Amino acid sequence: MGSDPDRGNGDGCHMNPNRIRVLVVDDHPVLREGIAVLVSQQPDLLMVGEASTGREALEQFRSTQPDITLMDIKMPDMSGIDAIIAIRQEYPDARIVVLTTYEGDVLAWRALKAGAYAYMLKGNVRKDLEDAIRAVHRGARRIEPAIASQLDGHLHDSALTDREVEVLTHIAAGNSNRSIATRLEINEGTVKTHVKNILAKLGTNDRTHAVTVALRRGIIQL
């Protein structure tokens, strides 16, 4: 997916040399097209490139050097969070806005920890995107109010370990403790201990409820 510096900007594309340069990363072409239209309507914004995968995002960032990158979370070959980490390893000052359908506080926390400046829901793009781009360009940080509230509400929760997340992912796939033990090459008693810890940390009473809560919070994805 190549860059297109003048995409959708019409005859006025050189009127403002100080426009905020935007890179859009999402595996859905319709969303990229929609954002291109929104950006083209703003005299201070310029879409300089687009990508449909995490690896393309890194390549496009290198070639276009955008001021702001709009990044999806779930994409082929590399997640948006891994792409953020990769970009910021090479460009520590990169300013990245996550655009996602996932409202979970854990996923938001991971994105912010990776270096995202903002976390926005795709449903709010039409009314909030331009202002968010300008705010992040000024150095501000933006988090959806509902997600910020979730983050505050779980601030003191004990995080699941990587192994617990792995066990929970297998539970979500319908595997029994015995099957999980075989797959992870650990004994069944250890799996039961992990399950007990998962239920306690998530404040749930059974495996099904634990999976539901984990999906809602973005701890696991199916």
C-alpha positions in Angstrom: 0.0 0.0 0.0 1.8 3.1 -1.2 1.8 6.6 0.1 -0.2 9.3 -1.7 0.8 12.8 -0.4 -1.9 14.6 -2.4 -4.8 12.2 -1.9 -8.1 14.0 -1.7 -6.6 17.4 -1.2 -7.7 19.1 -4.4 -6.3 22.3 -5.8 -5.4 23.7 -2.4 -2.9 21.0 -1.4 0.1 23.4 -1.3 -1.7 26.4 0.3 -0.6 25.4 3.9 3.0 24.0 4.0 2.6 23.5 7.8 -0.2 21.0 7.6 -0.2 18.0 10.0 1.0 15.0 8.1 -1.2 11.9 8.8 -0.5 8.2 8.2 -3.5 5.8 8.4 -3.0 2.1 9.3 -6.0 -0.2 9.2 -6.8 -3.4 7.3 -10.3 -2.2 6.3 -10.1 -0.1 3.1 -13.5 1.4 3.7 -12.3 2.9 7.0 -9.1 4.2 5.3 -11.2 5.8 2.6 -13.5 7.4 5.1 -10.6 8.9 7.1 -9.0 10.1 3.8 -12.2 12.1 3.1 -12.3 13.5 6.6 -8.7 14.6 6.5 -9.1 16.1 3.0 -11.8 18.4 4.3 -9.4 20.0 6.9 -7.1 22.7 5.6 -4.5 22.0 8.3 -4.3 18.2 7.7 -2.7 16.1 5.0 -2.9 12.4 4.5 0.6 11.2 3.4 0.2 7.4 3.5 -1.8 4.4 4.4 -1.0 0.8 5.3 -3.1 -2.3 5.9 -0.8 -4.3 8.1 1.6 -3.7 11.0 4.7 -4.4 8.8 3.4 -2.0 6.1 2.9 0.6 8.9 6.6 0.5 9.8 7.6 0.8 6.1 5.2 3.6 5.5 6.4 5.5 8.6 10.0 5.2 7.5 9.1 6.6 4.0 6.6 9.3 4.9 7.7 10.5 8.3 4.2 11.5 9.5 3.4 13.8 12.3 0.5 11.6 13.4 -0.1 7.9 12.8 -3.7 6.5 13.2 -3.3 2.8 14.2 -5.7 0.0 14.3 -5.2 -2.7 17.0 -6.1 -6.0 15.3 -4.4 -6.5 11.9 -2.8 -9.3 9.9 0.9 -10.3 10.5 1.5 -7.9 13.4 -0.8 -6.3 16.0 -1.2 -2.6 16.2 0.4 -2.7 19.7 3.5 -4.5 18.3 3.6 -2.0 15.4 3.6 0.9 17.9 6.5 -0.7 19.8 8.4 -1.3 16.5 7.9 2.3 15.3 8.8 3.9 18.6 12.0 1.8 18.8 13.2 3.5 15.7 11.3 6.9 16.2 10.9 7.6 19.9 9.0 10.8 19.3 6.4 9.2 17.1 2.9 10.3 18.0 0.4 7.5 17.5 -3.4 7.5 17.9 -5.0 4.1 18.4 -8.4 3.7 16.5 -10.2 0.6 17.6 -13.5 -1.1 18.3 -12.1 -2.6 21.5 -13.2 -0.8 24.7 -11.3 -3.0 27.1 -9.2 -1.3 29.7 -6.4 -3.9 29.5 -6.0 -3.4 25.8 -6.0 0.3 26.2 -3.4 0.1 28.9 -1.2 -2.1 26.7 -1.5 0.4 23.9 -0.6 3.4 26.1 2.3 1.5 27.7 3.6 0.7 24.2 3.7 4.5 23.5 0.3 5.5 22.1 -0.7 9.1 22.8 -4.4 8.5 22.4 -7.0 5.7 22.4 -10.1 6.3 20.4 -13.1 4.2 19.4 -13.8 4.0 15.7 -17.5 4.9 16.3 -16.4 8.4 17.4 -14.1 9.1 14.5 -16.5 11.3 12.6 -17.1 13.7 15.4 -13.7 13.6 17.3 -10.9 12.6 15.0 -9.8 16.0 13.7 -9.6 17.5 17.2 -7.8 14.4 18.5 -5.2 14.7 15.8 -4.6 18.4 16.5 -4.4 17.8 20.3 -1.9 14.9 20.0 0.2 17.0 17.5 0.4 19.6 20.3 1.6 17.0 22.7 -1.7 16.3 24.5 -3.0 12.8 25.3 -6.5 11.6 24.6 -8.4 8.6 26.1 -12.1 8.0 25.6 -13.9 9.0 28.9 -15.6 5.5 29.3 -12.2 3.8 28.8 -10.4 6.2 31.2 -13.1 5.4 33.8 -12.4 1.6 33.3 -8.7 2.2 33.7 -9.3 4.1 36.9 -11.6 1.4 38.1 -9.1 -1.4 37.6 -6.0 0.6 38.6 -5.3 -1.5 41.6 -6.2 -4.9 40.2 -3.6 -7.7 40.1 -2.7 -8.3 36.5 -2.8 -11.8 35.1 0.6 -13.3 34.4 1.5 -14.3 30.9 0.9 -18.0 31.8 -2.5 -17.2 33.3 -3.4 -15.3 30.1 -2.3 -18.4 28.1 -4.4 -20.7 30.2 -7.4 -18.4 29.9 -7.0 -18.3 26.2 -7.1 -22.1 26.1 -10.2 -22.1 28.4 -11.9 -19.7 26.0 -11.2 -22.1 23.2 -13.2 -24.8 25.1 -10.3 -26.9 26.4 -10.5 -28.8 29.7 -7.8 -28.6 32.4 -6.4 -31.9 31.3 -6.2 -30.8 27.7 -4.6 -27.5 28.7 -2.0 -29.4 30.8 -1.1 -31.5 27.8 -0.9 -28.6 25.5 1.3 -26.5 27.8 3.3 -29.5 29.1 2.5 -28.9 32.7 0.6 -31.0 35.2 -3.1 -30.7 35.7 -2.8 -29.5 39.3 -0.8 -26.5 38.1 -3.5 -25.7 35.6 -6.1 -25.8 38.4 -4.0 -23.4 40.5 -3.8 -21.0 37.5 -7.6 -21.2 37.1 -8.1 -20.4 40.7 -5.8 -17.4 40.5 -7.5 -16.2 37.3 -11.0 -16.4 38.9 -9.8 -14.5 42.0 -8.0 -11.7 40.0 -10.9 -11.2 37.7 -13.5 -11.3 40.5 -15.4 -14.1 38.7 -17.0 -17.3 40.0 -16.6 -19.7 37.1 -14.6 -20.3 33.9 -17.3 -18.9 31.6 -17.7 -15.7 33.5 -13.9 -15.3 33.5 -13.8 -15.6 29.7 -16.6 -13.1 29.4 -14.8 -10.6 31.6 -11.5 -11.2 29.9 -12.9 -10.6 26.5 -14.7 -7.4 27.6 -11.6 -6.0 29.2 -9.3 -6.9 26.3 -7.2 -9.4 28.3 -7.8 -12.0 25.5 -9.1 -11.7 22.0 -10.7 -14.5 19.9 
